[in-house]
Amino acid sequence: MELNLKNPIIFFDIESTGLNIAKDRIVEISLVKIHIDNTMEIKTRRLNPTIPISNEAYLVHGISDDDVKNEPTFAQIAKSLAKWMEGCDIAGYNSNKFDIPLLSEEFLRAGVDFDFRKRKLVDVQNIFHKMEQRTLKAAYKFYCNKELENSHSAEADTLGTYEILKAQLDRYPELQNDVKFLADFSSKSKFADYAGRIIYNEKDIPVFNFGKHKGRPVTEVLKEEPSYYNWIINGDFTLDTKKVLTNIKLSMK
């Protein structure tokens, strides 16, 4: 089943220096833009992360420091990438938890304002887990009845994710062929920030989702313990988390 699109949608996957959203960087990104008429554009690019690639990450994707030392940095491509992605909805595999938060951090570091919250975000892994509870390679075999060649290559994983979503639409009549529905369905919870440090409760009030104040409204904590704001701003939290917290603090004035 082809996707029923109101906007173009970009499927993407990244390979990185590691799994720390606040500190690690992108070494390869592949993006597949599906236009409203279902025609396709593919962009795949390796990047110099400017920091060492961890051995653990290298063992997964096979990209070494030498492989990317002469590639452009993310900051050098950030503006053109943001322009190419403008007006598109976004999809990926485990993208809401990892790929989007990390890409958002890269844009923030580069000083480029690209707000994923203005886009519909479809996480194909969340649909898969709700329906079948398996992994990307197993999902590809299950839905497409084929082996996923070159797994952990960003382009192969990205194209595989696109094919899986189309097959999911064919398989499950309860899934609406509508990106807004798929974005809502594939969202596990209502995160205020991409790292999930601040979430919305059942009353749509931002609450902390970690630490000693877990479950408490952010505004309540900031009123009672103003130093908690400074602890987060100066701590090992993502730039996006700090931005969201600052916006909440400013809204209190």
ZADO-1210 file (C-alpha; in nm, 4 decimals, padded with zeros to 6 digits):
<atoms>
<atom x="00.0000" y="00.0000" z="00.0000" code="MET" pos="1"/>
<atom x="00.1397" y="00.3388" z="-00.0962" code="GLU" pos="2"/>
<atom x="00.1294" y="00.6112" z="00.1684" code="LEU" pos="3"/>
<atom x="-00.1582" y="00.8588" z="00.1632" code="ASN" pos="4"/>
<atom x="00.0284" y="01.1842" z="00.2135" code="LEU" pos="5"/>
<atom x="-00.0790" y="01.5422" z="00.2776" code="LYS" pos="6"/>
<atom x="00.2861" y="01.6498" z="00.3130" code="ASN" pos="7"/>
<atom x="00.6093" y="01.4916" z="00.1938" code="PRO" pos="8"/>
<atom x="00.7506" y="01.2557" z="00.4549" code="ILE" pos="9"/>
<atom x="01.1186" y="01.1881" z="00.5266" code="ILE" pos="10"/>
<atom x="01.2341" y="00.8496" z="00.6533" code="PHE" pos="11"/>
<atom x="01.5794" y="00.8716" z="00.8050" code="PHE" pos="12"/>
<atom x="01.8391" y="00.6782" z="01.0000" code="ASP" pos="13"/>
<atom x="02.1674" y="00.7823" z="01.1556" code="ILE" pos="14"/>
<atom x="02.4870" y="00.6126" z="01.2665" code="GLU" pos="15"/>
<atom x="02.6683" y="00.7853" z="01.5513" code="SER" pos="16"/>
<atom x="02.9784" y="00.7973" z="01.7689" code="THR" pos="17"/>
<atom x="02.7787" y="00.6423" z="02.0556" code="GLY" pos="18"/>
<atom x="02.4432" y="00.6410" z="02.2326" code="LEU" pos="19"/>
<atom x="02.4695" y="00.9502" z="02.4562" code="ASN" pos="20"/>
<atom x="02.2255" y="01.1993" z="02.3034" code="ILE" pos="21"/>
<atom x="02.3814" y="01.4934" z="02.4864" code="ALA" pos="22"/>
<atom x="02.7420" y="01.4205" z="02.3862" code="LYS" pos="23"/>
<atom x="02.7601" y="01.1910" z="02.0831" code="ASP" pos="24"/>
<atom x="02.7535" y="01.3019" z="01.7190" code="ARG" pos="25"/>
<atom x="02.6331" y="01.1797" z="01.3810" code="ILE" pos="26"/>
<atom x="02.8828" y="01.0030" z="01.1522" code="VAL" pos="27"/>
<atom x="02.6372" y="00.9002" z="00.8796" code="GLU" pos="28"/>
<atom x="02.2843" y="01.0065" z="00.7917" code="ILE" pos="29"/>
<atom x="02.0557" y="00.8715" z="00.5240" code="SER" pos="30"/>
<atom x="01.7260" y="01.0362" z="00.4353" code="LEU" pos="31"/>
<atom x="01.4564" y="00.9154" z="00.1985" code="VAL" pos="32"/>
<atom x="01.2035" y="01.1838" z="00.1031" code="LYS" pos="33"/>
<atom x="00.8710" y="01.0477" z="-00.0199" code="ILE" pos="34"/>
<atom x="00.6785" y="01.3135" z="-00.2086" code="HIS" pos="35"/>
<atom x="00.2998" y="01.3386" z="-00.2134" code="ILE" pos="36"/>
<atom x="00.2932" y="01.1475" z="-00.5443" code="ASP" pos="37"/>
<atom x="00.5096" y="00.8768" z="-00.3764" code="ASN" pos="38"/>
<atom x="00.8172" y="00.9574" z="-00.5850" code="THR" pos="39"/>
<atom x="01.1405" y="00.9219" z="-00.3886" code="MET" pos="40"/>
<atom x="01.4611" y="01.1178" z="-00.3256" code="GLU" pos="41"/>
<atom x="01.7547" y="00.9672" z="-00.1357" code="ILE" pos="42"/>
<atom x="02.0357" y="01.1562" z="00.0377" code="LYS" pos="43"/>
<atom x="02.3121" y="00.9671" z="00.2197" code="THR" pos="44"/>
<atom x="02.6075" y="01.1511" z="00.3724" code="ARG" pos="45"/>
<atom x="02.8957" y="01.0677" z="00.6024" code="ARG" pos="46"/>
<atom x="03.0044" y="01.3376" z="00.8441" code="LEU" pos="47"/>
<atom x="03.3105" y="01.4249" z="01.0481" code="ASN" pos="48"/>
<atom x="03.1772" y="01.4174" z="01.4060" code="PRO" pos="49"/>
<atom x="03.4789" y="01.6128" z="01.5373" code="THR" pos="50"/>
<atom x="03.5005" y="01.3648" z="01.8278" code="ILE" pos="51"/>
<atom x="03.6283" y="01.0043" z="01.8332" code="PRO" pos="52"/>
<atom x="03.3955" y="00.7207" z="01.7346" code="ILE" pos="53"/>
<atom x="03.3605" y="00.4784" z="02.0241" code="SER" pos="54"/>
<atom x="03.4761" y="00.1224" z="01.9728" code="ASN" pos="55"/>
<atom x="03.1274" y="-00.0017" z="02.0618" code="GLU" pos="56"/>
<atom x="02.9754" y="00.2123" z="01.7867" code="ALA" pos="57"/>
<atom x="03.2425" y="00.1087" z="01.5349" code="TYR" pos="58"/>
<atom x="03.1638" y="-00.2583" z="01.5987" code="LEU" pos="59"/>
<atom x="02.7992" y="-00.1885" z="01.5100" code="VAL" pos="60"/>
<atom x="02.8303" y="00.0272" z="01.1961" code="HIS" pos="61"/>
<atom x="03.1905" y="-00.0295" z="01.0861" code="GLY" pos="62"/>
<atom x="03.2672" y="00.3403" z="01.0297" code="ILE" pos="63"/>
<atom x="03.6069" y="00.4474" z="01.1636" code="SER" pos="64"/>
<atom x="03.7588" y="00.7858" z="01.2451" code="ASP" pos="65"/>
<atom x="03.9725" y="00.7592" z="00.9291" code="ASP" pos="66"/>
<atom x="03.6632" y="00.6950" z="00.7177" code="ASP" pos="67"/>
<atom x="03.5146" y="01.0340" z="00.8072" code="VAL" pos="68"/>
<atom x="03.8139" y="01.2567" z="00.8813" code="LYS" pos="69"/>
<atom x="03.7839" y="01.4351" z="00.5434" code="ASN" pos="70"/>
<atom x="03.4038" y="01.4592" z="00.5430" code="GLU" pos="71"/>
<atom x="03.2159" y="01.7825" z="00.6225" code="PRO" pos="72"/>
<atom x="03.0954" y="01.8492" z="00.9752" code="THR" pos="73"/>
<atom x="02.7257" y="01.8610" z="01.0564" code="PHE" pos="74"/>
<atom x="02.7502" y="02.2375" z="01.1081" code="ALA" pos="75"/>
<atom x="02.8639" y="02.2737" z="00.7458" code="GLN" pos="76"/>
<atom x="02.5544" y="02.1002" z="00.6065" code="ILE" pos="77"/>
<atom x="02.2994" y="02.2000" z="00.8726" code="ALA" pos="78"/>
<atom x="02.1367" y="02.4929" z="00.6903" code="LYS" pos="79"/>
<atom x="02.1004" y="02.3137" z="00.3569" code="SER" pos="80"/>
<atom x="01.9703" y="02.0009" z="00.5305" code="LEU" pos="81"/>
<atom x="01.7114" y="02.1979" z="00.7275" code="ALA" pos="82"/>
<atom x="01.5949" y="02.3678" z="00.4083" code="LYS" pos="83"/>
<atom x="01.5599" y="02.0305" z="00.2301" code="TRP" pos="84"/>
<atom x="01.3606" y="01.8891" z="00.5251" code="MET" pos="85"/>
<atom x="01.1324" y="02.1940" z="00.5590" code="GLU" pos="86"/>
<atom x="00.7601" y="02.1178" z="00.5354" code="GLY" pos="87"/>
<atom x="00.8061" y="01.7420" z="00.5674" code="CYS" pos="88"/>
<atom x="00.6721" y="01.4991" z="00.8221" code="ASP" pos="89"/>
<atom x="00.9329" y="01.2664" z="00.9744" code="ILE" pos="90"/>
<atom x="00.9520" y="00.8883" z="01.0135" code="ALA" pos="91"/>
<atom x="01.2091" y="00.6363" z="01.1298" code="GLY" pos="92"/>
<atom x="01.2748" y="00.3225" z="01.3319" code="TYR" pos="93"/>
<atom x="01.3220" y="00.3991" z="01.7031" code="ASN" pos="94"/>
<atom x="01.3447" y="00.7578" z="01.5786" code="SER" pos="95"/>
<atom x="01.1377" y="00.9224" z="01.8521" code="ASN" pos="96"/>
<atom x="01.3703" y="00.7850" z="02.1197" code="LYS" pos="97"/>
<atom x="01.7114" y="00.8224" z="01.9545" code="PHE" pos="98"/>
<atom x="01.7463" y="00.9546" z="01.5981" code="ASP" pos="99"/>
<atom x="01.5265" y="01.2644" z="01.6327" code="ILE" pos="100"/>
<atom x="01.6722" y="01.3680" z="01.9718" code="PRO" pos="101"/>
<atom x="02.0275" y="01.3312" z="01.8410" code="LEU" pos="102"/>
<atom x="01.9549" y="01.5129" z="01.5144" code="LEU" pos="103"/>
<atom x="01.7818" y="01.7888" z="01.7106" code="SER" pos="104"/>
<atom x="02.0943" y="01.8286" z="01.9255" code="GLU" pos="105"/>
<atom x="02.3094" y="01.8585" z="01.6140" code="GLU" pos="106"/>
<atom x="02.0849" y="02.1328" z="01.4738" code="PHE" pos="107"/>
<atom x="02.0919" y="02.3190" z="01.8070" code="LEU" pos="108"/>
<atom x="02.4733" y="02.2965" z="01.8253" code="ARG" pos="109"/>
<atom x="02.4921" y="02.4333" z="01.4701" code="ALA" pos="110"/>
<atom x="02.2632" y="02.7241" z="01.5590" code="GLY" pos="111"/>
<atom x="01.9924" y="02.6126" z="01.3153" code="VAL" pos="112"/>
<atom x="01.6318" y="02.6366" z="01.4321" code="ASP" pos="113"/>
<atom x="01.4613" y="02.3171" z="01.3155" code="PHE" pos="114"/>
<atom x="01.1668" y="02.2344" z="01.5391" code="ASP" pos="115"/>
<atom x="01.0609" y="01.8704" z="01.5096" code="PHE" pos="116"/>
<atom x="00.7602" y="01.9485" z="01.7303" code="ARG" pos="117"/>
<atom x="00.5999" y="02.1234" z="01.4328" code="LYS" pos="118"/>
<atom x="00.6151" y="01.7976" z="01.2350" code="ARG" pos="119"/>
<atom x="00.4182" y="01.4747" z="01.2569" code="LYS" pos="120"/>
<atom x="00.6569" y="01.2039" z="01.3816" code="LEU" pos="121"/>
<atom x="00.5954" y="00.8404" z="01.2874" code="VAL" pos="122"/>
<atom x="00.8029" y="00.5810" z="01.4732" code="ASP" pos="123"/>
<atom x="00.7725" y="00.2540" z="01.2817" code="VAL" pos="124"/>
<atom x="00.9343" y="00.0605" z="01.5681" code="GLN" pos="125"/>
<atom x="00.6591" y="00.1673" z="01.8070" code="ASN" pos="126"/>
<atom x="00.3943" y="00.0473" z="01.5607" code="ILE" pos="127"/>
<atom x="00.5852" y="-00.2796" z="01.5276" code="PHE" pos="128"/>
<atom x="00.6191" y="-00.3257" z="01.9035" code="HIS" pos="129"/>
<atom x="00.2521" y="-00.2542" z="01.9588" code="LYS" pos="130"/>
<atom x="00.1596" y="-00.5084" z="01.6928" code="MET" pos="131"/>
<atom x="00.4292" y="-00.7778" z="01.7034" code="GLU" pos="132"/>
<atom x="00.7102" y="-00.7027" z="01.9576" code="GLN" pos="133"/>
<atom x="01.0261" y="-00.7620" z="01.7462" code="ARG" pos="134"/>
<atom x="01.3437" y="-00.5976" z="01.5969" code="THR" pos="135"/>
<atom x="01.4156" y="-00.4183" z="01.2651" code="LEU" pos="136"/>
<atom x="01.5685" y="-00.7213" z="01.0931" code="LYS" pos="137"/>
<atom x="01.2886" y="-00.9452" z="01.2202" code="ALA" pos="138"/>
<atom x="01.0309" y="-00.6816" z="01.1267" code="ALA" pos="139"/>
<atom x="01.1613" y="-00.6712" z="00.7686" code="TYR" pos="140"/>
<atom x="01.1490" y="-01.0500" z="00.7451" code="LYS" pos="141"/>
<atom x="00.8044" y="-01.0620" z="00.9067" code="PHE" pos="142"/>
<atom x="00.6365" y="-00.7909" z="00.7011" code="TYR" pos="143"/>
<atom x="00.8266" y="-00.8024" z="00.3710" code="CYS" pos="144"/>
<atom x="00.9237" y="-01.1740" z="00.3692" code="ASN" pos="145"/>
<atom x="01.2806" y="-01.0819" z="00.2730" code="LYS" pos="146"/>
<atom x="01.6167" y="-01.0684" z="00.4454" code="GLU" pos="147"/>
<atom x="01.7444" y="-00.7182" z="00.5251" code="LEU" pos="148"/>
<atom x="02.0811" y="-00.6991" z="00.3507" code="GLU" pos="149"/>
<atom x="02.3528" y="-00.4700" z="00.4915" code="ASN" pos="150"/>
<atom x="02.1765" y="-00.4246" z="00.8241" code="SER" pos="151"/>
<atom x="02.3272" y="-00.1314" z="01.0207" code="HIS" pos="152"/>
<atom x="02.4007" y="00.0510" z="00.6983" code="SER" pos="153"/>
<atom x="02.2061" y="00.3752" z="00.7371" code="ALA" pos="154"/>
<atom x="02.0661" y="00.3628" z="00.3826" code="GLU" pos="155"/>
<atom x="01.9622" y="-00.0031" z="00.4000" code="ALA" pos="156"/>
<atom x="01.7943" y="00.0504" z="00.7386" code="ASP" pos="157"/>
<atom x="01.6164" y="00.3622" z="00.6128" code="THR" pos="158"/>
<atom x="01.4791" y="00.1993" z="00.2973" code="LEU" pos="159"/>
<atom x="01.3842" y="-00.1074" z="00.5012" code="GLY" pos="160"/>
<atom x="01.1899" y="00.1089" z="00.7450" code="THR" pos="161"/>
<atom x="00.9970" y="00.2706" z="00.4574" code="TYR" pos="162"/>
<atom x="00.9038" y="-00.0706" z="00.3157" code="GLU" pos="163"/>
<atom x="00.7982" y="-00.1978" z="00.6589" code="ILE" pos="164"/>
<atom x="00.5564" y="00.0918" z="00.7135" code="LEU" pos="165"/>
<atom x="00.3884" y="00.0296" z="00.3770" code="LYS" pos="166"/>
<atom x="00.3595" y="-00.3409" z="00.4596" code="ALA" pos="167"/>
<atom x="00.2150" y="-00.2591" z="00.8032" code="GLN" pos="168"/>
<atom x="-00.0587" y="-00.0566" z="00.6329" code="LEU" pos="169"/>
<atom x="-00.1370" y="-00.3553" z="00.4126" code="ASP" pos="170"/>
<atom x="-00.1420" y="-00.5955" z="00.7059" code="ARG" pos="171"/>
<atom x="-00.3433" y="-00.4047" z="00.9664" code="TYR" pos="172"/>
<atom x="-00.6774" y="-00.2592" z="00.8508" code="PRO" pos="173"/>
<atom x="-00.7068" y="-00.0740" z="01.1821" code="GLU" pos="174"/>
<atom x="-00.4083" y="00.1440" z="01.0855" code="LEU" pos="175"/>
<atom x="-00.5283" y="00.4507" z="00.8988" code="GLN" pos="176"/>
<atom x="-00.3249" y="00.5564" z="00.5953" code="ASN" pos="177"/>
<atom x="-00.2788" y="00.9004" z="00.7421" code="ASP" pos="178"/>
<atom x="00.0456" y="01.0412" z="00.8794" code="VAL" pos="179"/>
<atom x="-00.1204" y="01.2210" z="01.1731" code="LYS" pos="180"/>
<atom x="-00.2879" y="00.8962" z="01.2834" code="PHE" pos="181"/>
<atom x="00.0394" y="00.7037" z="01.2448" code="LEU" pos="182"/>
<atom x="00.2308" y="00.9705" z="01.4379" code="ALA" pos="183"/>
<atom x="-00.0208" y="00.9569" z="01.7242" code="ASP" pos="184"/>
<atom x="-00.0319" y="00.5764" z="01.7185" code="PHE" pos="185"/>
<atom x="00.3468" y="00.5367" z="01.7235" code="SER" pos="186"/>
<atom x="00.4001" y="00.7817" z="02.0109" code="SER" pos="187"/>
<atom x="00.4553" y="00.5969" z="02.3379" code="LYS" pos="188"/>
<atom x="00.4010" y="00.8953" z="02.5641" code="SER" pos="189"/>
<atom x="00.3721" y="01.2711" z="02.5468" code="LYS" pos="190"/>
<atom x="00.7275" y="01.3961" z="02.5883" code="PHE" pos="191"/>
<atom x="00.7889" y="01.7678" z="02.6317" code="ALA" pos="192"/>
<atom x="01.1571" y="01.7125" z="02.5467" code="ASP" pos="193"/>
<atom x="01.3030" y="01.4480" z="02.3178" code="TYR" pos="194"/>
<atom x="01.5056" y="01.2819" z="02.5926" code="ALA" pos="195"/>
<atom x="01.1900" y="01.2231" z="02.7982" code="GLY" pos="196"/>
<atom x="01.3136" y="01.4102" z="03.1035" code="ARG" pos="197"/>
<atom x="00.9966" y="01.6213" z="03.1030" code="ILE" pos="198"/>
<atom x="00.6609" y="01.4724" z="03.0005" code="ILE" pos="199"/>
<atom x="00.2980" y="01.5818" z="02.9998" code="TYR" pos="200"/>
<atom x="00.0712" y="01.4210" z="03.2582" code="ASN" pos="201"/>
<atom x="-00.2952" y="01.3291" z="03.2076" code="GLU" pos="202"/>
<atom x="-00.3868" y="01.6982" z="03.2496" code="LYS" pos="203"/>
<atom x="-00.1279" y="01.8065" z="02.9876" code="ASP" pos="204"/>
<atom x="00.0862" y="01.9677" z="03.2588" code="ILE" pos="205"/>
<atom x="00.4664" y="01.9340" z="03.2166" code="PRO" pos="206"/>
<atom x="00.6089" y="01.7151" z="03.4952" code="VAL" pos="207"/>
<atom x="00.9578" y="01.5862" z="03.5648" code="PHE" pos="208"/>
<atom x="01.0110" y="01.2261" z="03.4571" code="ASN" pos="209"/>
<atom x="01.3269" y="01.1486" z="03.6563" code="PHE" pos="210"/>
<atom x="01.4992" y="01.1958" z="03.9883" code="GLY" pos="211"/>
<atom x="01.3678" y="01.3108" z="04.3223" code="LYS" pos="212"/>
<atom x="01.0930" y="01.5251" z="04.1666" code="HIS" pos="213"/>
<atom x="00.9618" y="01.2595" z="03.9276" code="LYS" pos="214"/>
<atom x="00.5904" y="01.3114" z="03.8648" code="GLY" pos="215"/>
<atom x="00.5818" y="01.6653" z="04.0063" code="ARG" pos="216"/>
<atom x="00.4839" y="01.9667" z="03.7917" code="PRO" pos="217"/>
<atom x="00.7882" y="02.1513" z="03.6637" code="VAL" pos="218"/>
<atom x="00.6513" y="02.4940" z="03.7614" code="THR" pos="219"/>
<atom x="00.5823" y="02.3732" z="04.1155" code="GLU" pos="220"/>
<atom x="00.9380" y="02.2455" z="04.1569" code="VAL" pos="221"/>
<atom x="01.0940" y="02.5600" z="04.0111" code="LEU" pos="222"/>
<atom x="00.8940" y="02.7767" z="04.2517" code="LYS" pos="223"/>
<atom x="00.9904" y="02.5704" z="04.5574" code="GLU" pos="224"/>
<atom x="01.3489" y="02.4933" z="04.4565" code="GLU" pos="225"/>
<atom x="01.4834" y="02.7509" z="04.2067" code="PRO" pos="226"/>
<atom x="01.8326" y="02.5994" z="04.2252" code="SER" pos="227"/>
<atom x="01.7008" y="02.2852" z="04.0526" code="TYR" pos="228"/>
<atom x="01.6816" y="02.4836" z="03.7292" code="TYR" pos="229"/>
<atom x="02.0500" y="02.5807" z="03.7545" code="ASN" pos="230"/>
<atom x="02.1468" y="02.2223" z="03.8359" code="TRP" pos="231"/>
<atom x="01.9879" y="02.1015" z="03.5121" code="ILE" pos="232"/>
<atom x="02.1177" y="02.3898" z="03.2987" code="ILE" pos="233"/>
<atom x="02.4740" y="02.3259" z="03.4182" code="ASN" pos="234"/>
<atom x="02.4421" y="01.9480" z="03.4147" code="GLY" pos="235"/>
<atom x="02.4835" y="01.6672" z="03.1639" code="ASP" pos="236"/>
<atom x="02.1438" y="01.7132" z="02.9986" code="PHE" pos="237"/>
<atom x="02.0617" y="01.7633" z="02.6320" code="THR" pos="238"/>
<atom x="02.0416" y="02.1106" z="02.4842" code="LEU" pos="239"/>
<atom x="01.6804" y="02.0355" z="02.3944" code="ASP" pos="240"/>
<atom x="01.5912" y="01.9498" z="02.7563" code="THR" pos="241"/>
<atom x="01.7520" y="02.2743" z="02.8733" code="LYS" pos="242"/>
<atom x="01.5646" y="02.4691" z="02.6048" code="LYS" pos="243"/>
<atom x="01.2274" y="02.3193" z="02.7033" code="VAL" pos="244"/>
<atom x="01.2933" y="02.3811" z="03.0740" code="LEU" pos="245"/>
<atom x="01.3936" y="02.7419" z="03.0039" code="THR" pos="246"/>
<atom x="01.0751" y="02.7996" z="02.8023" code="ASN" pos="247"/>
<atom x="00.8666" y="02.6690" z="03.0920" code="ILE" pos="248"/>
<atom x="01.0562" y="02.8909" z="03.3375" code="LYS" pos="249"/>
<atom x="01.0042" y="03.1975" z="03.1171" code="LEU" pos="250"/>
<atom x="00.6318" y="03.1214" z="03.0886" code="SER" pos="251"/>
<atom x="00.6047" y="03.1522" z="03.4677" code="MET" pos="252"/>
<atom x="00.6887" y="03.5229" z="03.4621" code="LYS" pos="253"/>
</atoms>
